[in-house]
């Protein structure tokens, strides 16, 4: 009796969190790690160190795999095509993944599908950026098409004078993506999964709260969202996955725009498990990590029902506390229902190092679980109970 071997390129926390799902299903998970001390290398038995930009390293890693998938979207497209030519089962494939790798390609595809896009343009020079801003209105959002994440590679340009200060960006990469700055009420995420055979499933649309360009909190499902907007957002994500041939998990990040168009605009795409789906580990029948493995192996997909009435995920970044485990007694005692997920990373200010999930049986408890998840995350981050938390509850 044999079980499949799945290879994940990239050793970050997403690959790490695939490991328990693989173990439960009896799969072998291997990781191509950036270094011996990366997050996922501590969670799997086989984690050779290799450069994902080196085709020879990728080909060596591919030996013995049933499928190759990804922790990030940065593997060069030409390398992915070369892997497929060599007979490697790559999921998602390059024709789909390029839409998450290159924001200009993604914007063109969203237009082609007739889905809601902000005004945008490929700009090659400062003069073209100024022309775009004059036509659509200032400020505008300037993005690097490739390589940006968590707010990196994004710049708000408020005027033609500020546009002159972007010369270095154009020297480093051209063209760049210019977008109209969207007026929105909140950010949403529509998470779906699709198999090579075409089966697809969606989780409920969630409300995501960003701080300094980084996902800070997720509420699942999004509260007070019109039924028709939630349905349209889910349908848009499923259609993108189908039309672009996506396999595995895909997140469509959205701006909610009440009363304008269908009620949302598409912000970005990610073709892998995503921070906005971490709540599914403890708040859904099937986590995004299990679903991703099932999907890339072309297995039947799992149910995506929410456990309870509402789930909350709270990220914690590196802070004052270097010894995270020392804070566990207080954190876990404060909220026994909290599920803590720590990524095994060294602590660095602003670095994602873990998250907390909480589930409530009633939507009426949403404020309570949001507060309690925040307190647990804060205790671990700072190594102490916040001063405003009564001692008898800590």
Secondary structure as the mmCIF struct_conf table of DSSP 4:
data_model
#
loop_
_struct_conf.conf_type_id
_struct_conf.id
_struct_conf.beg_label_comp_id
_struct_conf.beg_label_asym_id
_struct_conf.beg_label_seq_id
_struct_conf.end_label_comp_id
_struct_conf.end_label_asym_id
_struct_conf.end_label_seq_id
STRN STRN1 UNK A 5 UNK A 9
BEND BEND1 UNK A 12 UNK A 12
HELX_RH_AL_P HELX_RH_AL_P1 UNK A 13 UNK A 25
TURN_TY1_P TURN_TY1_P1 UNK A 26 UNK A 26
STRN STRN2 UNK A 28 UNK A 32
STRN STRN3 UNK A 33 UNK A 33
BEND BEND2 UNK A 34 UNK A 35
TURN_TY1_P TURN_TY1_P2 UNK A 36 UNK A 37
BEND BEND3 UNK A 38 UNK A 38
HELX_RH_3T_P HELX_RH_3T_P1 UNK A 39 UNK A 42
TURN_TY1_P TURN_TY1_P3 UNK A 43 UNK A 43
BEND BEND4 UNK A 45 UNK A 45
STRN STRN4 UNK A 46 UNK A 46
STRN STRN5 UNK A 49 UNK A 49
TURN_TY1_P TURN_TY1_P4 UNK A 52 UNK A 53
HELX_RH_AL_P HELX_RH_AL_P2 UNK A 55 UNK A 62
TURN_TY1_P TURN_TY1_P5 UNK A 63 UNK A 64
BEND BEND5 UNK A 66 UNK A 66
STRN STRN6 UNK A 67 UNK A 70
BEND BEND6 UNK A 71 UNK A 73
BEND BEND7 UNK A 75 UNK A 75
HELX_RH_AL_P HELX_RH_AL_P3 UNK A 77 UNK A 85
TURN_TY1_P TURN_TY1_P6 UNK A 86 UNK A 87
STRN STRN7 UNK A 90 UNK A 90
BEND BEND8 UNK A 91 UNK A 92
HELX_RH_AL_P HELX_RH_AL_P4 UNK A 94 UNK A 101
HELX_RH_AL_P HELX_RH_AL_P5 UNK A 103 UNK A 112
TURN_TY1_P TURN_TY1_P7 UNK A 113 UNK A 114
STRN STRN8 UNK A 117 UNK A 117
STRN STRN9 UNK A 120 UNK A 123
BEND BEND9 UNK A 125 UNK A 125
HELX_RH_AL_P HELX_RH_AL_P6 UNK A 126 UNK A 136
BEND BEND10 UNK A 138 UNK A 138
STRN STRN10 UNK A 140 UNK A 143
BEND BEND11 UNK A 145 UNK A 147
TURN_TY1_P TURN_TY1_P8 UNK A 150 UNK A 153
STRN STRN11 UNK A 154 UNK A 157
BEND BEND12 UNK A 159 UNK A 159
HELX_RH_AL_P HELX_RH_AL_P7 UNK A 160 UNK A 163
HELX_RH_3T_P HELX_RH_3T_P2 UNK A 164 UNK A 166
HELX_RH_AL_P HELX_RH_AL_P8 UNK A 167 UNK A 172
BEND BEND13 UNK A 173 UNK A 175
STRN STRN12 UNK A 176 UNK A 180
HELX_LH_PP_P HELX_LH_PP_P1 UNK A 181 UNK A 183
BEND BEND14 UNK A 185 UNK A 185
STRN STRN13 UNK A 186 UNK A 194
TURN_TY1_P TURN_TY1_P9 UNK A 196 UNK A 197
BEND BEND15 UNK A 198 UNK A 198
STRN STRN14 UNK A 200 UNK A 202
HELX_LH_PP_P HELX_LH_PP_P2 UNK A 203 UNK A 205
STRN STRN15 UNK A 206 UNK A 211
TURN_TY1_P TURN_TY1_P10 UNK A 212 UNK A 213
STRN STRN16 UNK A 214 UNK A 220
BEND BEND16 UNK A 221 UNK A 221
HELX_LH_PP_P HELX_LH_PP_P3 UNK A 222 UNK A 222
TURN_TY1_P TURN_TY1_P11 UNK A 223 UNK A 224
HELX_RH_AL_P HELX_RH_AL_P9 UNK A 227 UNK A 244
TURN_TY1_P TURN_TY1_P12 UNK A 245 UNK A 245
STRN STRN17 UNK A 248 UNK A 256
TURN_TY1_P TURN_TY1_P13 UNK A 258 UNK A 259
BEND BEND17 UNK A 260 UNK A 260
TURN_TY1_P TURN_TY1_P14 UNK A 261 UNK A 262
BEND BEND18 UNK A 263 UNK A 263
STRN STRN18 UNK A 264 UNK A 270
BEND BEND19 UNK A 271 UNK A 272
HELX_RH_3T_P HELX_RH_3T_P3 UNK A 275 UNK A 277
TURN_TY1_P TURN_TY1_P15 UNK A 278 UNK A 279
HELX_RH_AL_P HELX_RH_AL_P10 UNK A 280 UNK A 283
STRN STRN19 UNK A 284 UNK A 284
BEND BEND20 UNK A 285 UNK A 286
HELX_RH_AL_P HELX_RH_AL_P11 UNK A 288 UNK A 296
TURN_TY1_P TURN_TY1_P16 UNK A 297 UNK A 298
HELX_LH_PP_P HELX_LH_PP_P4 UNK A 299 UNK A 303
HELX_LH_PP_P HELX_LH_PP_P5 UNK A 305 UNK A 305
STRN STRN20 UNK A 306 UNK A 306
BEND BEND21 UNK A 307 UNK A 309
STRN STRN21 UNK A 310 UNK A 317
STRN STRN22 UNK A 318 UNK A 318
BEND BEND22 UNK A 320 UNK A 320
BEND BEND23 UNK A 322 UNK A 322
HELX_RH_3T_P HELX_RH_3T_P4 UNK A 324 UNK A 327
HELX_RH_AL_P HELX_RH_AL_P12 UNK A 328 UNK A 334
TURN_TY1_P TURN_TY1_P17 UNK A 336 UNK A 337
STRN STRN23 UNK A 339 UNK A 342
HELX_LH_PP_P HELX_LH_PP_P6 UNK A 345 UNK A 347
STRN STRN24 UNK A 349 UNK A 349
TURN_TY1_P TURN_TY1_P18 UNK A 350 UNK A 350
STRN STRN25 UNK A 352 UNK A 360
BEND BEND24 UNK A 361 UNK A 362
HELX_RH_3T_P HELX_RH_3T_P5 UNK A 363 UNK A 365
HELX_RH_AL_P HELX_RH_AL_P13 UNK A 366 UNK A 382
BEND BEND25 UNK A 383 UNK A 384
TURN_TY1_P TURN_TY1_P19 UNK A 387 UNK A 388
BEND BEND26 UNK A 389 UNK A 389
HELX_RH_3T_P HELX_RH_3T_P6 UNK A 391 UNK A 393
#
